Amino acid sequence: MKKNNFLKLSYYFILLVLTLVYIIYRIFFTIPTKLGTLSLILALIVLFVEIWESFDFFVYYLNILSVKKYIPKTPNIDLNQNNCPDIDIFIATLNESPDLLRNTINSCLNLKYPDKNKLHIYLCDDGNRNYIKQLADELNINYLTRTTNKDSKSGNYNSALKKTTSPYIATFDADMAPLPDFLLTTLPYFLSSTQKIGFVQTPQSFTNPDIFQYRFKLEDNIPFEQDYFYHELQIAKNTTNSAVCCGTNTLFSREALNKTNGFATGTISEDIATGMLIESKGYKCIAINDIKAYGTSTNDLDSFIKQRSRWARGCVQMLKKYKILTCKGLSLRQKLEYLSCVSYWFFGVKRMIYLITPLLFSIFGIIIVDCNLKTFIAIWLPQYLLKRYVLDKAEHNKRSATWNKIYETILAPILSKEVTKEFLGFTKTNFEVTPKYITKNKKMSKQNKKLLFKHLGLLSLNILGLILCLLKLYNNNLTIYILSLVWTISNIFYLTIATIFDTRIKNYNYNNFVPNKITQYSAKSIFLIFFNRRKKHA
């Protein structure tokens, strides 16, 4: 174990040195200062993105490789009718169907607890719907509503906090059905620790394939797209007390919520902001690895884009309102972790820049890297290859660099626009619930068509850039086009997969799907994107 830790730290410092050398080289020896204003501005933008990505990588690397993961075990507490506290259970709903809510409510009613009379279930309906009240009455649970939707989900929960009194609050989204032992797994952390516990977060998991598994028909070859975050990154964050609150499948201390004046407002990612504020008040917050609730993953593209846009915009709003770098009570490591969380959602902007950059030279002749090609490769390639190597060693194929680029390329045209507008203050902070349903056979939606056209446009431009590079190499033997050529080929590969994703709109059979059966990316998954076949629903 000590040898492995030494190797990890050695990789870290070697890679840090190589990356610093590369960045210094880029700054002082590759900027086209004498080739015009446009060339200089575009070159500085690309350089900024490279430095930005290096920052994100080293925060991530420090979290995963050089920090010992802390996976807390459930404390052994003898819960009985005398020592078990009262718990309020909040189920947030706005426009979800009664059938979906019924399943979640029944799962909450089936929670194991020494004294069920101390469990108080509240259906927090921000839709103020009479038929949902009738559902609550039918199932003999409490119904709460309000006359306005101010502050969206956080406002809904804050309204419920004022009407309830239990020392602990469990929160569930409308589609997230807890397993019977949810409380028996999470509550002991609060009762056994000498530290003040703010919240305990369990992973999100789903009973159906996510949109990438579904559209590529790879539910037996790739894991849930979010699995790596919940089962690796989140667990590592325990060490720095920067576990991310995800708003559902969570048990909170009311005392901690009182210290933050309830759930955070002013952002549509109220969950992550709430967690950060609780941690800033000195509370220990814990993420555990055990799945204790299952929900429904949308595999409808319009709903998926709406969900991811909301997450991205919410993180930008949190950055602007709560000013992470100056947030009192957070350590430097905690600030870096939360900055990294926000920075992640700008991947669309970075990916779009990388999709366009080689075209500036191959099509328009704009030079953004003014250097000797051999020198550039000699300095860039070692840090790039080592970075890929250490990531593969650390992640054990539970995360894939190739698949990450596929995910990013698919979402880049949409999220780049959303986060830029939000950052510049051009959008409203409205909250939209992600519809939870399984897509049916239907025509391609307008949103799907728009995304397809954007991918096809980028693909066409990159193919044109490829042809021009080949012509320059063949006719003039201009080796300076080699870098642009290789870069363009990479872009064509990812954009081709993105267009395949866009066109996979038919409904397919996944009746034998087993959640969380796949924990690693299959080596043949990329091949299967192009040649996989599946049976249609009857």
N, C-alpha and C positions, 0 to 999 in steps of 0.2 A: 504494500500500500504506500509506504514512504517513497519507494522508488518511482511509483506511478505519479505521485504528487510532485516529485522532483522533476520528472520528465515534463509534466504539464506546465510547471512554472518555467522550465527551460524553454519550452516552445513559446510561451508567452513573451519572455524577454527577447528571444531571438526574433520573433515576429514583430515585436514592438520596434526593435532597432531597424529591421529591414523596412518596415512601413514608414518610419520617420525618415530614413534615408531616401525612400521613394518620394515622399511628400516634399522634402527639402529640394530634391532634384527637380521635381515638377515646378516648384515655386521659382527657383533661381535659374533654371536652364531650359525650360520648355515653353515659357509664355511668349507668344508672338507679339512682342512690344513694337515691332517695326513694320507690321503688316496691315495696319489700318485699325480704326476704332472698333468696327464691327467684329473683326477677328479677335481683338483683345477682350472685348466684353464677353463674347461667347466662350472664349478660353477660360476666363475667370469663373464663369458660371459652372463649367464642367469641373474645374479644379475645386471649387467650393463643394460640389456634390461629392467628390472623391474624399475630401477631408471629413465631410459630414459622415459618410459611410464608415470611414475609419474609426471615428468616435463611437458610432453605434456598435461597431464590431468589438471594440475593446471593452466597452461596458458589458456587452453580452459575454465576451470571452472571460472576463473577470468573474462574472456571475456563475458561469457554467464550469469552467476549467480550474480556476485557481481557488475556488471557494468550495469547501466541503458541503455537500448537500445535506440538509437537515430534514429528515422525514420523521416527524413526531409520531409516536405510537399513542393510541388511545389510552389515557390514564385508567388505571384499575380503580374505579369508584363503585362502592356498593350503594347504588341508588335504591331508595325505598320510598314508601308513601310519606314518611316523616321528613326526609331531607331533600326531596325533589322540589325545586322551585316552580312557580307558575311561569308559563311560557305563552306569549302571544304569537300566533302564526298568521302572517299577512300574505294573502294571495292577491297580487295586483292584476287588475283587468281593466280594459278600456272598451274593446269592441270584439273580444273573442267569443266564440260560439258556446252555448250552454253545454254541449256534449264534451268539448275540450275541458271546460271548467269542472264539469261533473267528475271527470277522471282524476283531476288534480285534487279536488275536494275529498273524494273517497280515499285517495292515497294519504291525505293528511289525517283523515278520520281513523285510518288503520295504523297510524304511528304507534309504536310501542312506547309505553311510559308507565311508571309505577302507579301513578294516580292520574287517570285520564281526565278527572274533573279539573285538574290544574292546566289543562291544555285549552286554550281559547282561540278558536279559528275565526278569522275575519276575512270576508270576501270584500276587498277594497275596490269598489266599482267606480271608476272615474267616468263611466258612461251614463251613470244615473238611470239605469234601465229597470223597469218594473219587473220584467220577466226574469232578470237575474236575481232580483230580490226574492221572487217566488222560488227560484232554485235554492237560494240560501235557506229560506224557510222550510222547504221540503226536506233538505238534508240536515236541518237543525243546527245551523251555524250562524254566526253573526254577520250582518250585512252593514257595511259602511259606505257612504257616498258623500258628495259635496256638490255645491251648486255651480262651481267653476272648475276649470282644468288648469288653474294657475300653477306654474312650475312642474307641470306634467307628472311623471311618476314620483319624483321626489316630493312634490306637493301633496300627492295622494297619500304617500306614506307618512308625511309629517302631520297631515290631518288625522290619520289613524293613531299616531303616537299620542296626540292630545286627548284621545278618547279611550285610551287603554293604560294599564298600569303595571303589567308584569315586568319583572327585572330582565327578562330575556325576550328577544324578538327573532323569530325565524321568518325569512322572506323567500317567496317562491313566485316565479313568473307563472302566468296562466297555464302554460303548457308543461311546466316542470313538476312531475309527480315524484315525491320523495319515496324512498324505500322505507320499510317499517322501522329500521334501526337508525334512521337519520339522527334523531335526538340523542339516542344512547351512545352514538359515536361522537357527536360534537359537544354536547353539554359537559362531559367530564373534564375537558380542557379548562373550562371556566372554574370548576369547583375544586380542582386539584392544584392549580398553579399558585405560586406565591406572587407571581406578577399579575398586573391588571391586564386581563384579556379583553381586547376590543371586539374582535369578531373571529369566527372560524369559517373558512371558505372551503367548500367541497367542489370537485370538478363538475363541469357540465358534460353530459353525454346524451346520446340520442338513440332512439329505437329504430331509426331508418338511416339510410346512407346520406351523407352530406352531398352538396350539389356537385362536387368534383368527383367523388366516388360514383355518383349516379350518372352524370352525363358521360363519363368515360367508361362506365361499366367496370369499375375497378374496386368495388367494395371488398373483394377478396385479395386485393393486391396492394392497396395503400390504406393507411390508417385515417381516422378522422383528421381533417385539416387542423383542428384546434387541439388535438391530443398532446402535441409536443409542448404547447404552452402550459396546459393544465398539469401535466404529469412530469415535466422537467423544469421549465423556467419558473413556474410558480413555486415549486418545492425548493428550488435554489434560493428564491427570494426570502425564505424564512430566515436565512442566516443574517440578512441585513434588515430584517423587520420591514420589508417593503412588499409583502404579499398583496396582490391586487384584489380588491373587492369587486366581485362580478355581479352583485345585485340580486342574485337568485341562488338558491341552495346554500344560504348563508345564515348563521346564527350570530346575532349581535347582542352585546351588552347594552341595556338601556342607559346605564350610567355613561358609557362611552358616547352614545348618541346625544345624550343631554349636553355633554361637554362641547360638542360640535354644533349645538343648536339644531339637532336633527340631521336629516339627510341633506346633502349639499344641493344648492340650487344655482341657477345661472349657467347650467351646462346640461346637455341631454345625455351625457355620460355621468349621471349623478352617482353611480355606484363607485367608480374608480376614484372620483373626487372625495366621496365620503370616506372611503378607506384611507386615503392619504391624510385627510384631516384627523381621523381617529389616531393614526400612527404618530402624527405630529403632536398629539396631546400626551404622548408617552405610553400609550397602550401597546401591548404586544399583540400582534395579529398573526394568525396561523393559517396556512394553506395545507390541506391534507390530500393524500393521493387516492383515498378510497372514494369510489363513485357511490353516491348516496341519493341520487335523483336522476331520472331520465326524462328527456323532453322530446320534442319533434323538431328535427332539422328541416328547414325549408329547402326544397330543391327546385323552387320556382325562381328563375333568374331575377325577375322584377323585385320580388320580395327580398332576395339575397342582397341585391345591390342597395336597396333601401336600408337594410340592416347594417351593412358595412359602411355605408355613407354616414349613417347616424353615429356609429362608433367613432369614425374618423373625425367628424365634425365636433363631437362631444369632447374628444381629447384636446382638440385645438381650443375649444371654448374654455376647458379647464386650465390650459396653459395661460390663456390671456387673463382669466379672472383671478386665479389663485396664485399666480406668479411663483412657480415652483422654486426657482433659485433663491427667492427671499422669504420663502415660507418658514415661519418660526417653528422650531421644535423638530425639524427634520435634519438628520445628519447629512454630510456631504454624499455618502454612499446612497442614502435614500433619495436625495435630490437627483443624483445621476440616474438611478433606476427609473424614477418617474419621468425624467426628461427623455430617457430612452423609450419609455412606453409611448409618449407623445410623438417622438421623432419617428417611430415605426410607421405611423399612419401617413407619413409623407412619402412612402415608398412609391406611390403612383407618380409623384412629381419626378423623383429620381429615375424611375424606370422609363418614363417618357423621354427624359433627357438622353438616356442611354440608347433608346430606340432611334432617336433623331440625330444624335451627334455624328456618327460615321457618314451620314448623308450630306452633312455640311461640306465635307471634303470631296466625297466621290461625285456628288451632283453639282454642287455650287463652287467647288474649289476653295472653300474657306478653310484656312489652316487654323487649327485650335491647339495643336501640339507641334511646336517648332523645334525639332531635335534630330539627332542622328538615330536612325531606326535601330541599329544594333545596340547602341548604348541604352536606349529606352527599354528594349526587350531584356537586356542584361540586368537592369535595375528593377523593372516591373515584375518580370516572370517569377523570380525566386519567392517574393513575398506573396504573390498570388497562389502559387502552387503549395506553399507551406500553409497558407490560410485554409485552402481546401482540405489539405491533409489533416490538420489538427481538428477541423470541424468534423470530418468523418470519424476520426478516432474518438472524439468526445461524444458524438451523438449516436454512435453505434447504429447508424442507418434509421434512427427513429425520426430524424428530420433529413430532408434531402435538399441540397443546394439547387439541384436541377428543378425539382418540383416547386421550390420556393419561387424561382424565376417564372415558372409557368403560372402560378397563382398571381404573382405580381403583374405579369404581362396581360393577363385576362382582365384584371381590375384597373390597371393603370389609366386607361382613357377616361374612366368615370371618376375614380378617387382623386386623380390629379386635379381635376376641375373643382371637385367638392371642397378639398382641404384648402386650395388656394383662395377660393371665394370666401370661405369661413375665416381664414387667416386675415384676409384684407377687410373683413367685416361686411361683405356683400350679401350675406344670407341671414335669414331669420333663425332663431333658436327654437324652432318648433320641433316637437317630439312626435314621431310616427311609429306606431307599434308595427312590428314585423308580422305580417299574416303568416299563420302556422297551418299550412296545408300541403298536401302532396300534389305536385303538378299532374295535370291530366293531358291526354292527347289533345292538342290544339295547334292553331297556327302560331307562327312566330310573333311574339309581341312587338310593339313599337320600340320598347327599350332594348329588346334583344336585337332587332334590326339595326338600331343606331349603333350598338356595340359592334355588331358584325361589320358594318360599313367602316367604322373607325379602324378596326383591325385589318380589314382588307385594304384600306387606304395606306396604312403604315406598311403592310406587307408589300404592296405594289411599289411603294417608294424604295423599299429596301431591295427588292428584286431589280429595280432600275439601277440603284447604286451598285449592286453586284455586277450587273452587265457592264457598266461604265468602268468599274475597277478592272474587270477582266480585259476589256478592250485596251485600257491604258497599259496594262502589264504586257499584253501580247504585241501591241504595235510599237510601244516606246520603251518597254522593259523598265518601267518606273517602279522600282521596288518600294518607293514611299507609299504606294497604294496597298501594300500587303496588309498592314495593320487595319486599315479601313475594310479591306476584303474579308478578313477573318471575323471582325466585329459584325459586319453585315450578315455573314453566313449564320452566326449565332442568333442574331435578331430574327432572321427568316425562319429559323427552326422554332423559336418560341412563338412567333406570330402565326405560324402555320398551325401549331397546336391550339392557339387561342381561337382561330377561326373554326377548327373542328369542334371545340367546346361550344361555340356560338350556334352551330347547326344541329347539335344533338338535343332536339326538343321533344322527341317522342317518349311515350310512357313505356317503361320496361318492367319486367318481372324481377323482383328481388325478395320473393317470399321467404327464402332461406337465409336472409340476412341475420347475422349474429353481431350485436354491438360489441365493439372493442376486441373482436377476435384477432384483428390485424394490428400489430404494434410497430412493425417495421415496413419500410418501403421495399417492395419486391424489385429485384434487379430487372425483371422483364416488364415492369409497369409502363415504361415509355414505349416499348415496342407494341404493347397491347393497345395503346391509344389508337394506333393506325389500323390494327388488324383484329381487334376484339369484336366478337359478335354475340348477340344475346337474343333471347326469345322475347317477342312482344307479349303484352297481356292479351289474354284471350278476349 
